[in-house]
Amino acid sequence: MDGFGADARVTFQQRLKALVDADVAAWPTMPARLLRVLTPSIDVEVAAGVADIATREPVLPGSRFRIASVTKPFVAAATLRLVEDGRLSLDDTAAALLAGSYDELLRDGGYDTDAITLRHLLTHTSGLYDFASDAYDASIPGGFTAASHEDPTHRWTRFEQIEFAMSHGKPYGPPGTVFGYSDTGACLVGEIIERTTGQSLGAAIRDLVGYERLGLKRTWQETIEPEPADLPPLSHQYEREMDVADLDASVDLYGGGGLMSTCGDLARFFRGLVQGDVFRLPETLATMTTTLVGIPRAQGTPLDDDPEKAAMYLFRAHIGGETWWGHGGYWGTTVFTCPGRDVTIVAGHQRSNMPDGFDRRRIVADAFAAHAG
């Protein structure tokens, strides 16, 4: 259905609107649904539901929101640009890259920082315990999410979050032997980027990824970088009964998350990434999309990600008979891009705790079917 004429574009937008309306009706706890589809010939976003449960103000296409772990592909891309420039190597060790207080903290926590490499940090194979584990397993007592909810205005530092990981969990395994999704590792990559560039994480990502070149105008590191002058409306996100906007941004700010963005900017970034507009060398993208083979998932990690579909802060999926690359964000963001068909789909359901049976990839498949039909 490429080569959309005006009538076809209207029809397609109506199909997408029907999808988001149906989803909001089918899942009463879903505050809002955002959906954007980007191809070479069409760029359409629709929305349904409310921007704010308290005010019942309707959500608008183009709204901003915290993208949480969808930040990680930005972090990986920025890191690999530094590798391309010869400023980092994937074989650099954590001992060298994090010399000083972070290295000492990790060693005191039982980690061999001489054995952990930047590659391990980018592929969730460092063995580092995820300080945010209780976000995915409510049975974990005294976890980071619980602590954040007890004091939602606390301004966390990156160092405090790494300390939390050291004091609340044990290593998943020796470096390179198991896959264990880890916000701890991603936050350390954020520290490495800042040390290497001398910039804040948000500013470094902006320059290395090339926001201006890609057309990203409404993506920034929340509370660290200035907000855009034409600030889009906020689509509030929720965790159980809490409005995420009431949580200080520092709960997820330093590499595992931290970016505020829109569906449009996310679509442009992911499309640009897989279409070769971010890296100088095609082999860099090949490195980023090389999945883990023969590495088992760690025991004790609450997530059930398949390591053989995991690459460098990207996950491979098969949707509609095609291969897609993407990532999800804890507070309800899903982004997948299909390089073979040049289709990128961004969806938001704006709540972390959806009921059993909810599949965040379902709407990607439905939107792709609507496009293909």
Long-range contacts (C-beta under 8 A, 24 or more apart in sequence): 1-371, 1-372, 1-373, 2-39, 2-40, 2-41, 2-42, 3-41, 4-41, 4-42, 9-42, 9-44, 12-37, 12-42, 12-44, 12-370, 12-371, 13-44, 13-46, 15-370, 16-44, 16-46, 16-367, 16-370, 17-46, 17-48, 19-46, 19-363, 19-366, 19-367, 19-370, 20-46, 20-47, 20-48, 20-49, 20-363, 21-48, 23-48, 23-349, 23-363, 24-48, 24-49, 27-349, 27-354, 27-355, 27-358, 29-351, 29-353, 29-354, 29-355, 30-349, 30-350, 30-351, 30-354, 31-59, 31-236, 31-237, 31-238, 31-350, 31-351, 32-59, 32-235, 32-236, 32-348, 32-349, 32-350, 33-59, 33-347, 33-348, 33-349, 33-350, 33-363, 34-59, 34-61, 34-63, 34-65, 34-235, 34-263, 34-346, 34-347, 34-348, 34-350, 35-263, 35-345, 35-346, 35-347, 35-348, 35-363, 35-367, 36-61, 36-263, 36-264, 36-266, 36-267, 36-345, 36-346, 36-347, 37-267, 37-343, 37-344, 37-345, 37-367, 37-371, 38-264, 38-267, 38-268, 38-271, 38-343, 38-344, 38-345, 38-346, 39-341, 39-342, 39-343, 39-344, 39-371, 40-342, 42-371, 43-264, 43-267, 45-263, 45-264, 47-235, 49-350, 51-233, 51-234, 51-235, 51-236, 52-234, 52-236, 52-243, 53-236, 53-238, 53-243, 54-243, 59-235, 59-350, 60-233, 60-235, 61-263, 62-232, 62-233, 62-262, 62-263, 62-264, 63-232, 63-233, 63-234, 63-235, 63-262, 64-218, 64-231, 64-232, 64-233, 64-234, 64-235, 64-260, 64-261, 64-262, 65-234, 65-235, 65-237, 65-260, 65-261, 65-262, 65-331, 65-332, 65-333, 65-348, 65-350, 66-222, 66-237, 66-244, 66-249, 66-252, 66-257, 66-259, 66-260, 66-329, 66-331, 67-257, 67-259, 67-260, 67-261, 67-266, 67-329, 67-333, 68-252, 68-257, 68-329, 68-330, 68-331, 68-333, 69-183, 69-186, 69-256, 69-257, 69-327, 69-328, 69-329, 69-330, 70-257, 70-259, 70-261, 70-266, 70-327, 70-328, 70-329, 70-333, 70-335, 71-255, 71-256, 71-257, 71-258, 71-259, 71-329, 72-186, 72-255, 72-256, 72-257, 72-313, 72-327, 73-269, 73-270, 73-273, 73-313, 73-314, 73-327, 74-205, 74-209, 74-259, 74-269, 75-186, 75-189, 75-190, 75-193, 75-201, 75-205, 75-255, 75-313, 76-122, 76-189, 76-288, 76-312, 76-313, 76-314, 77-205, 77-208, 77-209, 77-273, 77-278, 77-279, 77-288, 78-193, 78-204, 78-205, 78-208, 78-209, 79-118, 79-122, 79-189, 79-192, 79-193, 80-279, 80-284, 80-287, 80-288, 80-312, 81-208, 81-209, 81-278, 81-279, 81-280, 81-284, 82-193, 82-196, 82-197, 82-208, 83-284, 84-279, 84-280, 84-281, 84-284, 87-196, 88-118, 88-192, 88-196, 89-118, 90-117, 90-118, 90-119, 90-122, 90-287, 91-117, 91-118, 91-119, 92-117, 92-118, 93-117, 93-118, 94-118, 94-121, 94-126, 94-188, 97-192, 97-195, 98-188, 98-191, 98-192, 98-195, 101-159, 102-159, 102-162, 102-188, 102-191, 105-159, 105-162, 105-163, 105-166, 106-162, 106-166, 108-166, 109-165, 109-166, 109-167, 109-171, 110-170, 110-171, 111-171, 112-174, 112-175, 115-174, 115-175, 115-176, 116-175, 117-175, 117-176, 118-189, 118-192, 120-175, 120-176, 120-185, 121-185, 121-186, 121-188, 121-189, 121-192, 122-185, 122-189, 122-312, 122-313, 123-179, 123-292, 123-310, 123-311, 123-312, 124-179, 124-180, 124-181, 124-182, 124-185, 124-310, 125-175, 125-176, 125-177, 125-178, 125-179, 125-180, 125-292, 125-295, 126-175, 126-182, 126-185, 127-171, 127-172, 127-173, 127-174, 127-175, 127-177, 127-178, 127-180, 127-298, 128-165, 128-171, 128-172, 128-180, 128-182, 128-184, 128-185, 128-188, 129-165, 129-166, 129-168, 129-169, 129-170, 129-171, 129-172, 129-180, 129-182, 129-184, 130-165, 130-169, 130-180, 130-181, 130-182, 130-183, 130-184, 130-301, 131-161, 131-162, 131-164, 131-165, 131-168, 131-169, 131-183, 131-184, 132-183, 132-252, 132-256, 133-168, 133-169, 133-301, 133-302, 135-330, 135-352, 136-302, 136-303, 137-302, 140-302, 142-168, 143-168, 144-168, 144-251, 145-239, 148-247, 148-251, 149-239, 149-242, 149-247, 152-242, 152-246, 152-247, 152-248, 153-248, 154-248, 154-250, 155-248, 155-250, 156-248, 156-250, 156-251, 156-253, 157-250, 158-187, 158-190, 158-191, 158-253, 158-254, 158-255, 161-187, 161-254, 162-187, 162-188, 169-300, 170-300, 172-298, 172-299, 172-300, 172-301, 173-298, 176-295, 177-295, 178-295, 178-296, 178-297, 178-298, 178-299, 179-292, 179-295, 179-296, 179-297, 179-298, 179-305, 179-307, 179-310, 180-297, 180-298, 180-300, 180-301, 181-301, 181-303, 181-305, 183-252, 183-255, 183-256, 183-257, 184-256, 186-255, 186-256, 186-313, 187-254, 187-255, 187-256, 188-255, 189-255, 190-254, 190-255, 190-256, 190-258, 191-254, 191-255, 193-255, 200-224, 200-225, 201-254, 201-255, 201-258, 202-258, 202-259, 205-259, 209-269, 209-278, 210-277, 210-278, 213-277, 214-268, 214-269, 214-272, 214-277, 214-278, 215-265, 215-268, 216-261, 216-265, 216-268, 216-269, 217-265, 218-261, 218-262, 218-264, 218-265, 219-259, 219-260, 219-261, 219-262, 219-265, 219-266, 219-269, 220-259, 220-260, 220-261, 221-253, 221-258, 221-259, 221-260, 222-249, 222-253, 222-258, 222-259, 222-260, 223-249, 223-250, 223-253, 224-253, 224-258, 232-262, 235-348, 235-350, 236-350, 237-331, 237-332, 237-350, 237-351, 237-352, 238-331, 238-350, 238-351, 238-352, 239-331, 239-351, 239-352, 239-353, 240-352, 240-353, 244-331, 252-330, 257-329, 257-330, 263-346, 263-347, 263-348, 264-346, 266-333, 266-335, 266-346, 267-335, 267-337, 267-344, 267-345, 267-346, 270-325, 270-326, 270-335, 270-336, 270-337, 270-344, 270-346, 271-337, 271-342, 271-344, 273-325, 273-337, 274-325, 274-337, 274-339, 275-339, 275-342, 287-312, 288-312, 288-313, 288-314, 289-314, 289-316, 289-325, 291-316, 317-361, 319-361, 319-364, 319-365, 319-368, 320-365, 320-368, 320-369, 320-372, 322-368, 324-364, 328-360, 332-360, 334-360, 334-361, 334-363, 334-364, 336-361, 336-364, 338-368, 343-368, 343-371
